[in-house]
Amino acid sequence: MKYNYSRGENKVAIIYGETFASVLKKRPVTTESIVVLANQRYYDLFSEKINYAFGEQLGLNWYICRNDVHCNDLSELESVLRFLADWPENQDVLLIGLGNEGVLQLTAFLHQVSKCSSKCWLMPVSVQALRQGLLPSVTIQQAQHATMHIENHSEKILFDSTLTNKKGAAPLIDLLVFIRAGLVCDYAYLQMLYQTYPDKKRLNQTSFNGILDELLSFYEQAGEKVDQFGRVFEAAFATTENGHLLSGPMKRLLGLLLQVLWSQQVNHFDFQFKNFIIWFIRLGFPVAFPKEILSADYAEQVLAHTETLGPPMALEKIGQLGAALKPTPDQLLTTIERYQEILKEI
């Protein structure tokens, strides 16, 4: 399947529901030189498969990045630029980013700043990474300095589900991308997710391919708003004492849930939040708010991140964003207290 996706004036072809090999068979690559940027993990898993798909294609080169989702940093960018330094400026290069969201950002950034004449394809290995490829800009992180941003001009995204991780927490992390979009954009879509993936067993048995079209449409219409929902509450865990007890995905999960509950506290819309949490538990999400994190400390950090990241947007109702509002300390403490009460009731 093909979706012609727009990032403003930038157009990108998103192909999913078929393998990378079948795409190449239909549309052979004629570029003189190919550079695949991949996390070490995905190089180990898929390099033979990718090499075979290209067949006798000359000039296939690999650049291996660390597995960290934050590999899109300045040192990695400088390293890959040195790797490409000997390429002739007039030689066409196809850059392919294979892996997590860090590699996709690094590849798309490189596409914009390299002296080589290049095209850029992204091959995300998860829906979480696919989400990154849909956004209009990519970043390079610098320690102690401001993050660098540049437009994402990748021309093609190939989402081959045979390359995705279907083990452990990976399906949960991917499902959360769809849930966030439903919360922000479409209540009926959220209800469909509940019916399609009612528990962990069904989640592990059912592909995401059938619901990707709607996700792509939501990101095309309001991708940055969807992506930012929950981010202030998530970021606060990273700077709160004992926040290190939560993994990155757990911070993201709790940040999302707390922003939904805060929105309901502020705008008083009808939503069975308790049933929502029960669904998450059935799916296998770890929903507990750690006892080691003090509510007052966390609330203070939410307020601090509101100053740096901007105030969060409160839901008017499920499926509809309202205004950006600065939470008050009382609202935040009430939200956390209510969240903990709901968990005790379950």
C-alpha positions as CSV (number, residue, x, y, z in Angstrom):
1,M,0.0,0.0,0.0
2,K,1.1,3.5,-0.7
3,Y,0.2,6.7,1.1
4,N,1.2,10.1,-0.5
5,Y,2.0,12.1,2.6
6,S,2.5,15.8,2.9
7,R,4.8,17.6,5.4
8,G,3.7,21.1,4.4
9,E,5.2,21.6,0.9
10,N,7.4,18.5,1.3
11,K,5.9,15.3,-0.2
12,V,6.9,11.8,0.8
13,A,5.8,8.4,-0.4
14,I,5.0,6.0,2.5
15,I,4.9,2.4,1.5
16,Y,3.7,-0.3,3.9
17,G,2.0,-3.7,3.8
18,E,4.8,-5.2,1.6
19,T,8.4,-6.1,2.1
20,F,11.4,-4.0,1.3
21,A,12.5,-6.7,-1.2
22,S,9.2,-6.5,-3.1
23,V,9.4,-2.7,-3.3
24,L,12.9,-3.0,-4.8
25,K,11.8,-5.6,-7.3
26,K,9.0,-3.3,-8.6
27,R,11.2,-0.1,-8.5
28,P,14.9,-1.1,-8.9
29,V,17.4,1.4,-7.5
30,T,19.8,2.9,-10.1
31,T,21.8,5.2,-7.8
32,E,25.6,4.8,-8.2
33,S,26.2,4.6,-4.5
34,I,24.1,3.6,-1.5
35,V,24.9,4.3,2.2
36,V,22.7,2.6,4.8
37,L,22.9,4.0,8.3
38,A,21.7,1.5,10.9
39,N,21.8,0.8,14.6
40,Q,24.2,-2.0,15.4
41,R,21.3,-4.2,16.5
42,Y,19.5,-3.9,13.2
43,Y,22.6,-4.3,11.2
44,D,23.2,-7.6,12.9
45,L,19.6,-8.7,12.3
46,F,18.9,-7.4,8.8
47,S,22.1,-6.7,6.9
48,E,22.1,-10.0,5.0
49,K,18.4,-9.5,4.1
50,I,19.1,-5.9,2.9
51,N,22.2,-6.9,0.9
52,Y,20.3,-9.8,-0.8
53,A,17.4,-7.4,-1.6
54,F,19.7,-5.1,-3.5
55,G,21.2,-8.1,-5.3
56,E,24.3,-7.2,-7.3
57,Q,23.8,-3.5,-6.7
58,L,27.3,-1.9,-6.6
59,G,28.4,0.5,-4.0
60,L,26.3,-0.6,-1.0
61,N,28.0,0.7,2.1
62,W,27.0,0.5,5.8
63,Y,27.5,3.0,8.6
64,I,26.9,1.5,12.0
65,C,25.5,3.6,14.9
66,R,25.0,2.7,18.5
67,N,21.7,1.3,19.6
68,D,20.7,4.3,21.7
69,V,17.5,6.2,20.5
70,H,19.5,9.4,21.1
71,C,22.2,8.5,18.6
72,N,21.2,11.6,16.7
73,D,23.9,13.7,18.4
74,L,26.6,16.0,17.1
75,S,29.5,13.5,17.6
76,E,27.6,10.9,15.5
77,L,26.8,13.5,12.8
78,E,30.5,14.5,12.6
79,S,31.6,10.9,12.4
80,V,29.3,10.1,9.5
81,L,30.3,13.3,7.7
82,R,33.9,12.1,7.9
83,F,32.8,8.7,6.6
84,L,31.3,10.5,3.5
85,A,34.1,12.9,3.1
86,D,35.7,11.0,0.2
87,W,32.5,10.7,-1.8
88,P,32.6,12.8,-5.0
89,E,30.2,15.7,-4.8
90,N,28.8,14.9,-8.2
91,Q,28.1,11.3,-7.4
92,D,24.5,10.4,-6.6
93,V,24.1,8.8,-3.2
94,L,21.0,7.2,-1.8
95,L,21.0,7.5,2.0
96,I,18.9,4.9,3.8
97,G,18.2,5.2,7.6
98,L,17.4,1.7,9.0
99,G,16.5,1.5,12.7
100,N,15.1,3.5,15.6
101,E,14.0,7.1,15.7
102,G,17.6,8.3,16.4
103,V,18.9,6.8,13.2
104,L,16.0,8.2,11.2
105,Q,16.7,11.7,12.5
106,L,20.4,11.4,11.9
107,T,19.9,10.2,8.3
108,A,17.4,12.9,7.4
109,F,19.6,15.6,9.0
110,L,22.6,14.2,7.1
111,H,20.6,14.4,3.8
112,Q,20.3,18.1,4.3
113,V,23.8,19.0,5.3
114,S,26.0,16.6,3.3
115,K,28.0,17.9,0.3
116,C,26.9,14.8,-1.6
117,S,24.0,14.9,-4.0
118,S,21.7,12.6,-2.2
119,K,18.2,11.1,-1.9
120,C,16.9,9.9,1.4
121,W,14.8,6.9,2.4
122,L,13.8,6.0,5.9
123,M,13.1,2.4,7.0
124,P,11.7,2.5,10.6
125,V,11.7,-0.7,12.5
126,S,8.8,0.3,14.8
127,V,5.7,2.5,14.7
128,Q,7.4,4.7,17.3
129,A,10.3,5.3,14.7
130,L,7.8,5.7,11.9
131,R,6.1,8.5,13.9
132,Q,9.5,10.3,13.9
133,G,9.7,10.1,10.1
134,L,6.3,11.7,9.7
135,L,7.3,14.9,11.5
136,P,8.3,18.0,9.5
137,S,11.7,18.5,11.2
138,V,14.5,16.4,12.7
139,T,17.1,17.3,15.3
140,I,20.7,16.8,16.3
141,Q,21.4,17.0,20.0
142,Q,24.3,18.7,21.6
143,A,25.4,18.4,25.2
144,Q,25.3,21.7,27.0
145,H,24.0,23.4,23.8
146,A,20.8,24.1,22.0
147,T,19.4,21.3,19.9
148,M,19.8,21.8,16.1
149,H,16.7,21.6,14.0
150,I,16.4,21.1,10.2
151,E,13.5,20.3,7.8
152,N,12.8,16.6,7.2
153,H,13.1,16.2,3.4
154,S,13.2,12.4,3.2
155,E,11.5,11.3,-0.1
156,K,10.3,7.8,0.9
157,I,9.4,5.9,4.0
158,L,9.4,2.1,3.7
159,F,7.6,0.4,6.7
160,D,8.3,-3.3,6.3
161,S,6.5,-5.1,9.2
162,T,8.8,-8.1,8.8
163,L,11.6,-5.9,10.2
164,T,9.7,-4.8,13.3
165,N,10.2,-6.1,16.8
166,K,7.1,-8.0,18.0
167,K,8.6,-9.2,21.2
168,G,8.5,-7.9,24.8
169,A,7.3,-4.4,25.3
170,A,7.7,-3.3,21.6
171,P,4.0,-3.8,20.6
172,L,2.9,-1.8,23.7
173,I,5.2,1.1,22.8
174,D,3.9,1.1,19.2
175,L,0.3,0.9,20.3
176,L,0.8,4.0,22.5
177,V,1.5,6.0,19.3
178,F,-2.0,5.1,18.0
179,I,-3.6,5.7,21.4
180,R,-2.1,9.2,21.6
181,A,-3.5,10.0,18.1
182,G,-6.9,8.8,19.1
183,L,-7.0,10.8,22.3
184,V,-6.0,14.0,20.4
185,C,-7.8,13.6,17.1
186,D,-10.7,11.1,17.1
187,Y,-12.6,9.4,19.9
188,A,-14.2,6.9,17.5
189,Y,-10.6,5.8,16.5
190,L,-9.7,5.3,20.1
191,Q,-12.8,3.2,20.6
192,M,-11.8,1.1,17.6
193,L,-8.4,0.5,19.2
194,Y,-10.1,-0.7,22.3
195,Q,-12.2,-3.1,20.4
196,T,-9.4,-4.3,18.1
197,Y,-6.8,-4.7,20.9
198,P,-8.8,-5.5,24.1
199,D,-5.9,-7.4,25.8
200,K,-2.3,-8.5,25.5
201,K,-3.2,-11.7,23.6
202,R,-5.0,-9.8,20.8
203,L,-2.3,-7.2,20.7
204,N,0.3,-9.8,20.0
205,Q,-1.8,-11.5,17.3
206,T,-3.1,-8.5,15.4
207,S,-1.1,-6.5,12.9
208,F,-1.0,-2.7,12.9
209,N,-1.1,-2.5,9.1
210,G,-4.9,-2.2,9.0
211,I,-5.0,1.0,11.1
212,L,-2.0,2.8,9.7
213,D,-3.9,4.9,7.1
214,E,-5.8,6.8,9.8
215,L,-2.6,7.4,11.8
216,L,-0.9,8.8,8.8
217,S,-3.9,11.1,8.2
218,F,-3.9,12.3,11.8
219,Y,-0.1,13.1,11.6
220,E,-0.6,14.8,8.2
221,Q,-3.3,17.1,9.7
222,A,-1.8,17.8,13.2
223,G,1.4,15.7,13.6
224,E,3.2,18.1,15.9
225,K,0.2,18.6,18.2
226,V,-0.3,14.9,18.4
227,D,3.4,14.3,19.1
228,Q,3.6,16.9,21.8
229,F,0.6,15.7,23.8
230,G,2.0,14.4,27.1
231,R,5.5,15.7,26.6
232,V,5.6,18.3,29.4
233,F,4.4,15.7,31.9
234,E,6.8,13.1,30.5
235,A,9.8,15.5,30.6
236,A,9.1,16.3,34.3
237,F,9.9,12.7,35.2
238,A,13.4,13.0,33.8
239,T,14.3,15.9,36.1
240,T,12.4,14.7,39.2
241,E,14.3,12.9,42.0
242,N,14.1,9.1,41.5
243,G,12.6,9.7,38.0
244,H,15.4,7.4,36.8
245,L,13.4,4.5,38.2
246,L,11.2,4.9,35.1
247,S,12.3,3.8,31.6
248,G,11.8,6.2,28.7
249,P,8.7,4.4,27.5
250,M,7.3,4.4,31.1
251,K,7.8,8.2,31.4
252,R,6.1,8.6,28.1
253,L,3.1,6.4,29.2
254,L,2.6,8.1,32.5
255,G,3.0,11.6,31.0
256,L,0.3,10.8,28.5
257,L,-2.1,9.4,31.2
258,L,-1.5,12.3,33.5
259,Q,-2.2,14.9,30.8
260,V,-5.5,13.2,30.0
261,L,-6.5,13.2,33.6
262,W,-5.4,16.8,34.1
263,S,-7.4,17.8,31.0
264,Q,-10.5,16.1,32.5
265,Q,-10.0,17.9,35.8
266,V,-9.7,21.2,34.1
267,N,-12.5,20.9,31.4
268,H,-14.8,18.4,33.2
269,F,-15.6,16.3,30.1
270,D,-17.2,12.9,30.3
271,F,-14.7,10.0,30.0
272,Q,-14.4,6.8,32.0
273,F,-10.8,7.2,32.9
274,K,-10.9,4.3,35.3
275,N,-12.0,1.9,32.5
276,F,-9.2,3.4,30.4
277,I,-6.6,2.4,33.0
278,I,-8.2,-1.0,33.3
279,W,-7.7,-1.5,29.5
280,F,-4.1,-0.4,29.9
281,I,-3.6,-3.0,32.6
282,R,-5.1,-5.8,30.5
283,L,-2.7,-4.8,27.7
284,G,0.2,-5.1,30.1
285,F,1.2,-1.5,30.5
286,P,2.9,-0.7,33.9
287,V,0.6,2.1,35.1
288,A,1.8,2.6,38.7
289,F,3.0,6.0,39.8
290,P,6.3,5.1,41.7
291,K,6.1,5.7,45.5
292,E,9.7,6.9,45.4
293,I,8.6,10.0,43.4
294,L,7.1,12.7,45.6
295,S,4.0,14.3,44.2
296,A,5.1,17.8,45.2
297,D,8.5,17.4,43.5
298,Y,7.0,16.1,40.3
299,A,4.4,18.9,40.2
300,E,7.3,21.4,40.6
301,Q,9.1,19.9,37.6
302,V,6.0,20.0,35.5
303,L,5.7,23.7,36.2
304,A,9.4,24.2,35.4
305,H,9.1,22.4,32.0
306,T,6.0,24.4,31.2
307,E,8.3,27.4,31.2
308,T,10.9,25.8,28.9
309,L,8.6,23.7,26.6
310,G,5.5,25.8,26.7
311,P,2.2,25.1,28.4
312,P,0.5,21.8,27.6
313,M,-2.7,21.8,25.5
314,A,-5.7,20.5,27.5
315,L,-8.3,18.3,25.8
316,E,-11.7,19.9,25.4
317,K,-12.9,16.4,25.2
318,I,-11.5,13.1,23.9
319,G,-10.6,13.6,20.3
320,Q,-10.4,17.4,20.5
321,L,-7.6,19.6,21.7
322,G,-8.4,22.9,23.4
323,A,-6.2,25.8,24.5
324,A,-2.7,25.6,25.9
325,L,-3.0,26.2,29.6
326,K,-0.4,26.6,32.4
327,P,-1.3,24.1,35.1
328,T,-1.5,25.4,38.7
329,P,0.2,23.6,41.6
330,D,-3.2,22.7,43.0
331,Q,-4.4,21.2,39.7
332,L,-1.3,19.0,39.4
333,L,-1.4,17.8,43.0
334,T,-5.1,17.0,42.6
335,T,-4.5,15.2,39.3
336,I,-1.7,13.0,40.9
337,E,-3.8,12.3,44.0
338,R,-6.8,11.3,41.8
339,Y,-4.6,9.1,39.6
340,Q,-3.3,7.2,42.7
341,E,-6.9,6.9,44.1
342,I,-8.1,5.3,40.8
343,L,-5.3,2.8,40.9
344,K,-6.3,1.8,44.4
345,E,-9.9,1.3,43.3
346,I,-9.0,-1.1,40.6
